[in-house]
Amino acid sequence: MRFLPIGPRSLLVELEDLDATLALFDALAADPLPGVAEVVPAARTLLVRTRPGVAADGALAGRIRARQPAPGLRPAAAAGAGETVEIPMTYDGGDLAAVARHLGLGVAEVIAAHQAATWQVAFCGFAPGFAYMTGDDPRFDLPRRPAPRTRIPAGSVALAARFCGIYPKDTPGGWQLIGTTRVPMWDLARDPPARLRPGQRVRFVEGVAQVYPAAALPAPLPEVPPVAAPVAAPALTLLSAAFPVLVQDEGRAGQGGQGIAASGALDPGALRRANRAVGNPAGAAALEVTLGPVRFRAEAPVTLALAGAGQAVVAGGRVAPGAAFALDSGDEVLIPPPAAGMRSYLALRGGYAVAPVLGSCATDTLAAVGPPPLAPGDRLGQGAEPVTAVAPPDPAPALPAPGDLVELPVTLGPRADWFAPETVALFLAQEWQVTPHSSRVGIRLEGATPLARADARELPSEGTETGAIQVPHSGQPVLFLADHPLTGGYPVIATLLPAALDLAGQIPPGARIRFTAAAPFAPLLPESPA
């Protein structure tokens, strides 16, 4: 067991194999450690996040190590223990015959073996509702396809390595397809939306499946109306926008078990400043505006504030940055492209009438969870957030412009040891250009010298934190932002310190980044519990 640093409130536990990983995950689920907020399991690792004020340090590593079960022992998981879910499917996959040849079996024998195996959900990732299931038949250890498919239909049942998975939506993929199911893996009308969750056992059957009492589906919840639906009393209408306008709040933390990242505002500090300026709760939902120009029309008397990169223009005059301003019905506000920074947050006193999804109004652009992006003509109503007196604008930090050099502090790890020391030194010394191919998922960087990996092994998928700097085969890093995938299969050389995430969300294309580290990479040494 190794403990690898990620940041001040997160670490990665690396174990020998999947069985040891699941055993420790079960132990931590059955008897949670005080101060631990979330544990995200993966193939050979656990990503452990702590609560505010609790350090992810050697003391925590020691408490985790003390929970490691004896070899071969798997305690019952706190959630999902004993549940068995039957999935009806049709064995009509395009790779079924190739799988049979690889295993040296007939197609009928592959089907019988797949149905006879007991599959257990080890972890979720890749997409919301995608469950990595490990089976008790060692023959199902299959390679990925040499060339991934550009589109795999939702409901496809597939195999790769030791895992079986069901694609919850149409997506590219490289697993071996053996069949299909009509059972939706992800449905926001359910609570929870993910059909399969870590700890559950799964059996595949042909025809109609039996649903065991412990795994019965909950009653459907009322459908969530889209943000663009007409409202009885509209407050604002989006007239035009150069880039998508999104609803964002502080995000939906704690959904890792369903394969969902937190998402939320890329500059939470600006979100809070805008809300405080109109008297809203600091974390209320606001509109995230990327660059510009964007134009809105008031449909009723409203009080607004814009914080972040942009500056509002009303009746030809510029509003002081971050200050509250009032519009009467029919008035328009223009948000021109900013000279520096990337994103602005438009807060409405009382909030926006947007229905939360999984406890948050954040729009996750990668997972397609939350309100859809606004389109010209969409109207938004005023919410019923508790409000206080309008406050003067808070001081705002200076934001970078194209061409500027931005220094970002990082923690080296968790996979800095997959790179030679001179490569890590190059990573810190070299300037990295922010490319136009960046998004809310991540900032794509380009350096004069790509980063070469010293360790060429395939990295099993493992949890990634917001701010992770992942190095793909090209050697040109990607800095993950709020909508990043929950798990990734490329090594993370360093992770941005949380205090620098607001600034990272404002770095525009054309700017340059230099990373700084206060200490060299070193695994955490677990301390003996007191």
Buried (B, 14 or more C-beta within 10 A) or exposed (E): BBBBBBBBBBBBBBBEEBBBBBBBBBBBBBEEBEBBBBBBBBBBBBBBBBEEEBEBBBBBBBBBBEBBBEEEEBBEBBEBBEBBBBBBBEBEBBBBEBBBEBBEBEBEEBBEBBEEBEBBBBBBBBBBBBBBBBBEEEBBBBEBBEEEBEEBEBBBBBBBBBBBBBBBBEBEBBBBBBBBBEBBBBBBEBEBBBBBBBBBBBBBEEEEBEEBEEBEEEEEEEEBEEBBEEBEEBBBBBBEBEBBBBBBBBBBBBBBBBBBBBBBBBBBBBBBBBBBBBBBBBBBBBBBBBBBBBBBBBBBEBBBBBBBBBBBBBEEEEBEBBBBBEBEEEBBBBBBBBEBBBBBBBBBBBBBBBBBBBEBBBBBBBBEBBBBBBEEEBBBBBBEBEBEEBBEBBEBEEBBBEEBEBEBBBBBBBBBBBBBEEBBEBBBEBEBBBBEEBEBBBBBBBBEEBBEBEEEEEBBBBBBBBBBBBBBEEEBBBBBBBBBBBBBBBBBBBBBBBEBBBBBBBBBBBBBBBBEBEEEBEBBEBBEEE
